Amino acid sequence: MNPFSRKFSSRALLAATAATLGTLALATASSAYAEPQGFLETVKHHTTLINTVPDNGDQNPYAIVVAPVSAGAVKQGDVLVGNFNNSTNLQGTGSTIINYHPDTRQMSVFATVPRDLKECPGGIGLSTAMTMLKSGWVIVGSTPSNDGTTGTKGAGCLIVIDPQGKIASTISTPNINDPWGNMAVVDNGTSATLFVSNAGFGVGGADGNPPVFKQATVLRLDLDVPDGKPPVVQKETVIGSGFGAQADKGVFLVGPTGLALSGDKKLLYVSDAIGNRITEIDDPLTRDTSAGVGRQLTADGLLHRPLAMVTAPNGHLLVTNALNGQVVEIDPATGKQLYARWIDTDKAQSPPGNGDLFGIAMTPEGDGFYYVEDDVNTLVLAK
C-alpha cells in the first residue's frame, strides 16, 4: 500500500464494514449451486479484533501466523502479526511482531528486532515470510530498506527468534534475497522444511516504469532443530525459479507471495503475482532441481494479482487479491475458481480494498481465517 497516499477509514466506516460484510453475496465463477461447493460459503461474519500498531508506532501489518504450540511468551492459538513499516510509514523498515491473545482479546509485543541487525544484509523490514515451529522458534523474513524505497533495499535474511521474543540467530545465504511471501512449512519437531519465495534478485529502484525481472525463486530450507538450540540449515535447494518480480512505489515489491502445500505434500502451490496466476511444483520435498515456474493451475478470472495463500480444511486454496478486497477460493483438483468474496470493502481505495490485503491464516479449528487490512492496521477474523 502506498505509504504516502494511504487514506484511513473512520471508526464508523470500520464498524459498518464489519457489520455488513457477513451479508455480502459471493461472486461466483459459474452458476449458483443448491449445495455448498466451497469453504467461503460457510463464512458468515467478519470481526475486527485489534489495531495492530504497537507503542513504537510500526504500521502496515503483513505476516500472520497462528501459534501451533505454547512456548515461552506465546500460547497455542495466539496470533502473531509482523509489521513491514515503521512509525513514519516507510516501507521495509518495520521491526515488530505483535501477539494477539484470543483468550483475553488483548495484544502484546512479542518481539522487536533491532533495525541495524548487522547479521542481516540491509537491516530490518519484516515481510510476509513468517512461521512458528513446534519447538517454539519463530522464523521471520526481512526485506529491508533504508528510506522506504527499493532503491536502497538490502538482500535481507531470515531471523530466528526464541519463544521469549529474543533474537537467537540469522540465516543469510546467496540464495536468500528479499524473502517475501508467506512460508509453507512441514514441521516434524526435531526437523523442519521451510519454503520461502525470494523476490529481490535483480530488482532495483521504482522510478519511471520499472522492468520485470524473471529471477524470483522458491527456496527450500531443510532444518535440523536441536533440543533447546536454534534451528540450523542442513541443506538449501532452489526448487522454483524464473518468477517475475518488479519494484513498485506503492507496495515496494510485486513478486511471488503465496506458498501452500497440498494435503499429501506432493505439490507446492505458488501465487505468481506478476503472471496473475497460481502455479504448482511437483515433489517439493524431494526434488533436487528447479522446476522453473512449475505448471499453471489457474490464471486470470477472479484473480487480481494474487498474494497470500492458505489451504482450507476442504483442500481448497484461499488466495487474497492485491488489486481489490477479495479472497478467491480455488479447487486445486480441477483448477476451477469457485468464488471471490469481498472481505475488505473500504471505498477509500479504488477498487474497494485495493492494496489492503496481505497475510492470511486459518484458525486452529479450521472454521475460519484471520487476515489483516493494512490500510487501517487491523487484524480481522472471518468465520
N, C-alpha and C positions, 0 to 999 in steps of 0.2 A: 504494500500500500504506500502511495506517495506520502512521505512524511511532511511535505510542505503544502499539500492540498487536502489533507485529511479533514473531514468535517465530522464533528462529534454530535450524535443524536442526543436529544434531551431525554431525561428520565421518563417523561411521558411517552415518548416515542418507543423507548425500550419496553415499557410496560404494555403498550398497545401491541407491539410486535409479538411479545411473548404470549399475550392473550389470544391473538388471532392466528398465529402460525399453526396451532394444533388443528385448526379447522380448514386450512388450505387444502385444496384438492391436489392430487398427484397429477403431474403431467405425464402422460403415457406415450410410449413409443409406438403403440398399436392400440387396437380396440380394447374396451374395458372387459374385464373378466368377472364372472359371478363369484368365483372362489379366489381368495388371496393368492397372488402369484409371487410375492416377494416380501422382504423384511420391512421395507418402508411403509407398507400398508398397516403394519402393527403399531407404528409410532404415532401417538395421539397428541402429546403435549411437549412443549419446549419451555424449559425453566431456566432463567438466568440465575446462576449460583453466586458468583462473586465478581468484583472488579479485580483484575489480576495485577494491578500496579502496586509494587511493594514500596516501602518507605524511601528507597533511593530514587524512585520515580521511573524505573525502567518500564518500557512500553512494548507494544507490538508482540503479543503472545503468538508463538509458533508451535513448538513441540508440545504434545500431550502424551503422558504415559500413566497408566493405572498400575499401582504397585502390586506385584504378584505375591509378595510376602511382607511380613512385618520384620523390620530390621532397623536398629538404631532409632532415628527420629521419625521413621516412616512406618505407618500401619498399613497392613494389607487392605487394598481398596482405596487408599489415598490417591489423589490425582496430582501428579507433578506437571507443571507448566513452565516452559522456558521462554524468556523474553529476548527478542532479537535487537531491540532499540534501547538506547539509554534515555535519560530524563529529558534531553533536548530533542528526542525523536530521530536521532541519527541512526541509520540502518547499519547493521554489522557491529554494533557497539554494546548491545545488551549483555549483562553478566549475571543475571539472577535466575534461579529456579525457585518458584513458589510451590507450596504444598497446600492443596485444598483437602480438608478433612470432612468427608461426607457425614460422619457420625455427629460432629459438632457444628458443621456448616461454617467452620472458621478457616482462615488462611494463615499460614506462617511462611517464613522464608526458609527453604531447605538449604540452599547453597548460594553463596556469592563468589564467583570466580574472579580472581584478580585480573583487571583489564590488561595489565602488562605481563601476563604469564609468559616468561621468557621461553619456556619449552614449547610454546605454541606459535608457529611462524605467523607473524602479523598481529597477534594479540587475540582478543576475545569478542565474539559476536555470536551468541548461542543460537544455533539453527534448528531446523525441524528434526534433525537426527538425534534421537534420544531413546534410551531404553533403561530399564532396571532389571537386573538379573536376579535369579532365585537366591543367589548368595548375598544379595543386598547391595551390590555395587551398582552405581548409576554411571552410565557412559553417555556423554553428550558431545555433539559436534560443534565446532566453532568455524564460522565463515566470517572472518573479521574485516573491518575497515577502519582506517584512521579518521576519516571525515564523513562517513555515511555514504560514500560512493564506491563503485567498483574500481575507480581509478587508483585507489590506494589500498585495495584489498590484499590480504595475505593468503597463503595456502591453507592456513588453519590447521586443525588437528582434531583428535578425539580426546576428551578429558575424562579420566576415571576418578569418580568421587565416592568416598566411603559412605556408609549408611548414616553417618552423623553429619554429612554435608561438607566434609573436609577433602581438599584436593589430594589425591594419592599418587597419580602418575598421569602421563600423557602418552598418546600414540600418534607418532608423526613419521610417515614414510613417504617416499616419492610417489606412491600410489594414492596418497591422500591429498586432494586439492579441493578445498571448499566442500566438505561433507555437508550435503544439502537436504536430502529428503528423509522422510521418516523411515526408520530401520525396520527390516524384517529380522526375526530372531528365532533361533532354535536353541533352547536352553536345557542342558542336561545336568545342571548343578555344578559338577566339577569340570565341565567343559561347556563351551557355548560357541555358536556360529552366528556372526553378525553379517548382514547385508546392508551396505550403505552406498548411496549414489554420490558421485563427486562431480560437481558442475563447474569447477574453476579453471580447468585446463584450457589455455588459450584466451580466455575471456579477459578483456581489458576495460577501458573506460566506456561510459554510456553516452558520450556526446554524439550528436548527429544521429545517424542511423546505424547502430552497432551491428557488426556482422554476426551471423550464427556460426559457431564453431562446433563441428561434429566430433568432439573429443571427450564428451562426458562419459563416465564409466559407472558400472556397478561393481563394487569390490566386495569379495567375501573374505572375512577375517575369521580364522579358526582360533579360538582362545582356549588356553588352559586356565582354570580357576583354582589355584592352590588354596587350601583351607586357611582362612584368615589373612590372605595376601591378595593384592590387586591382580586382576586378570592379566595374562601375558599372551601376546600374539605368537602362535606357533607356526602359522602359515597364512599367507595372503595371496589371493588369486583374483585377477580381474576376470569376471565371468560375463560381463556385458560391456560393450564399447561402441563408440560412434553415435551416441545420442547427441542431439543438438542442445546447445546452451548459448545464452545471449545475455549480455549486460542490459540492464533496464533501470532507468531512473526511478520509476515508480515502485518496483518490487525488488530492486537490487539485482537479482538473477532470475532468469527463466531457464529451467532445465528439468531433467528427470527428478521427480519428487517422491511419488508414492511407490512403496515396495510392499508386497504382500505375498505370502506363500499359500499354495493350495493345501487342502487338508491332508493329502498324502505326501506333501513336501517334494513332489516331483516337478512342480512348476513354480517359478518365481514370476509374479506379475509386476510390471513396471509402468508407471504413468509417465508417458513421454509428452511433456507439456508443449514443446516446440512442434512435435508431429501431431498434436491433438488426438492422441490415440493411447490405447493400452496394448502393450506387447507382453509376450511370455517367453521365458527362458527355460529350456529343458534341463533336468538333472542339476539344479543349482547347488546341491550339497556335495556332489561328487565330481562335477566336471572340472577339468584342469586347463581348459582353454576358453577364450572368449566366444560367446555366441553372437557377437555383434549386437545389434539391437533386438535380436530374437525374432519371434514370429508374431505378426499382428493379430491380436484378438478382436479388437473393435476400434473404430475410429469415427470422428466427427459426430453427427447426430445430436444427441443430448449433451455431449462433451463440449465444454468451452474452456479449454486449457486446463486439463485435469491436474490436480495437485495431490494432496494426501489421500491415502487409500488404506482400507482395512477390510478384513474378511468377516462377514456377518455369520451368525450361527448356522444359517442355511447354506453356507458355502458361497453365497453371492458376494461380489465386491461392492463396497460403498466408496465412492470417489467424490471428493469435493471439487467444485469448479472454481477457477480463479477469476473468470470474467463475468460471473453472476453469483447470486447467493444460493445456488442449488447444490444438492448432493445427488449423485446419479447411482442407481443400482444396476449392476450388470450380472447376468448369469454367465459365469466363465465356461460352463459346459457347452454353451451354444454361441457365446459372444453377443448375445442379444442384450440390448439396452432396454431395461424394463420400465424404469421411471426416472424422472428428475423431480425432486421435491424441493420447494423453497424452504430453506432453513434460516435465511437472512434476507429480510425484505426492506432493509434500510434504504430509503429513497434519497439519502444524501449522496449516494453513489448512483452511477448510471452505466448499465442496468442496476437495479437494486442489489446491494450486496457485493458489487464488483470489487474485487481485491481484498475482501474481508476474511475469507475462509482459508485456514491453513491446517493445523493439526486436527486429527480425528482419532478417537479410541473407543472401543467397545466397553460397556460396563462389565464388571465381573460376572454378573448374572446373565449377560447376553441379551437383556431385554431392552437395550437402548444404546446410545452412544453419547460421548462427550465431544464437544467441538468448541473452538474459540472464534470470536468475532473481533478481529484485531483493530477495527476502526474505533471501537468503543472499549477495548481492553476487557472483554468479559469471557468467562467460562460458562458454557451453556450445556444443559442436559436435555437430550431428546429421548423420550420413551413413551 
